[in-house]
Amino acid sequence: MNKIILGLALIFSTSMSFAQQKIGYINSEELILSMPEAKKADADISAYAKTFQDQLTTMQKELETKYKAYEAGAKTMSEAMADVKQKELQDLQGRIQSTQQSAEEKIAAKRQDLLKPITEKADKAIQDVAKEKGYTYILDSSTGSIVYATQADNIIQDVKNKLGIKDAPKTNPK
């Protein structure tokens, strides 16, 4: 009997502590995308990526030109010269692939470097608002970890206000 009473007391006290918790949610992806710093970082990343794309386009054109020249002269070339030209084409194709892989790695590193301080700023603002508003938990809906939430618990507007972000007026498409 004492075990049953103790068990009920434990269940009751546990349920009371859950009732005192305040849970909110935010879409951190939406927040970060609304930050001016993220918009500038995105533009910087795009400009950085374009330099690599221009280089790859030039290399691809060079490959196409050399391949057309190879095809045009293949019938009159000696076997040794044809082997040299094929090796040249393969080397250029290898350089293109290597350059593309290197570019992707460099762009990813640049993106991470530029977004890290923005993400940290957003995280700090979320934590500050959560503390100010007395939330126990803030769930991130951008990760798909929410099954149900009411709009009243969404703190994105409070965090945007904290960061000084003004929402653009919404227009109704006709």
N, C-alpha and C positions, 0 to 999 in steps of 0.2 A: 504494500500500500504506500509506504514511504517513497518507493522508487517511482510509482505512478505520479504522486504529488510533486516529487522533485522534477520529473520529466515534464509535467505540465507547466511548472513554474519556469523551467528553462525555455520551453517553447514560447510561453507568454512573454518572457523578458526579451527573447530574440525577436519576436514579431514587433514588440514595442520599439526596439532599437531600429528596425527597418522602417517603421513608420516615421521616424524622425529624420531620415535621410532625404535629401533633396537631390534629384537627378535632373540634369539638363542635357541638351545636345546641341551640336553645332556641325556644320558642314565645313571642315577646315579647308577643303579644296576651294569651295566658293569664297571663303574668306581670303585666302591667299591670292586667288585670281582677282579679287577686288582691290588689292593693295597696289598703290601706284608704283612701289618698288618692284613688284612682280611684273608689272607691265613693261617697265624699263628693262628689267633683266631679260624678259622674253624678246624684246627688240634687240638687245645686245647679243643674245644667243643666236637669233636669226641672222644678224649681220656676220657674226663669227662663222656660222655654218655656210653662209653664202660664199665666203672666200674659199672654202674647201670645195664647194660645188663648182665654182668657176674653174678651179684647178683640175678637177676631175673631168669636166666638160672638155677642156683643152686637151687633156691626155686622151680622152675617148676619140676626139676628132683626129688626133695624131695617129691613133691606132687604125681608124677607118681609112685614112689616107694611105698609110703604109700597106694596109691589107689590099686596097684597090690596086696600088702599084705592084704589089706582089702578084696578084691575080693577072694583071695585064701583061706582065713580063714572064710569067711562069713557064710558058711554052718555049721561050727562047733562052731561058736560064740554064746554066749547067747545074748538075745535081748538087755540087758543092755549094754553089751560090744560092740555090733554093733552100738548102739546109741552113745556111747562114741567115737568110731572110726569115725562115720559119722560127728560128731561135730568137731572132730579134723581136718578132711579133709576140712570141710566148713571154719573153722578158718584159715587154711593155705591158702585156696583159697582167702579169704578176705584179708589176709596179702599181698598176691601177688598183688592183685588189688590195694590195698592201696599204696604199694611200687611203683608200676608202675605209678600211678597218681602223687605221690610225686616226682618221678624221672623226669617225664615230666615237672612238674612245676619248679624244680630246674635247669633242662637243659635250659628251656626257660629263666629263670632269668639270668643264666650264659651267655647265648647268648646275651641277652640285655646288660649286664654289659660290655662284651668284645667288642660288636659292637658300643656302644654309642660313645666312643672317636673317633673311625674310621669314623663314620658317621659325627660327628662334624667337623673333619679335612677335609673331602671331601666337606661338605657344605661351610666351610670357603674358601677353594680353589676355588670352583665354584663362590662364591660371589666375591672373589678377581679378578678372570679372567674376570668376567662379568663387573666389574668396570673398569678394565684396558682396556678392548676392547670396552667400551662404550655401552654395551647392556642395554636395558631398561627391557627386560624380558628374562629369560631362562626357557624354558619349559622342563619338565622331561618326556622323551618318555617311561621310564620304567613303568610309571603309566597309560599309554594308553591315555594320554590327548592331543596327537598330531594327527591332521588329515592329515596335509601335512607339510613337511619341506624339505629344500634342504640340501644336505650333506655339502655344503659350510658353513652353519651356525652351524654345530656340533662342539662344543668347547672341546670335550673329549680329543683330543690330546694336546691342550693347557693346560688343567687342569692336565693331566698326566705329561707333561713337568714341570709344576709348582710343582708337588709332587715328581719329579725326578724318575718317573716310566718309565722304558725302555721296550718297547714292544718286545716280542720274535718274531724272524723271522717266518713268516707264511710259512708253507709247503703245497705244492699242493698234495692232495691225488691222487694216480694213480690207 
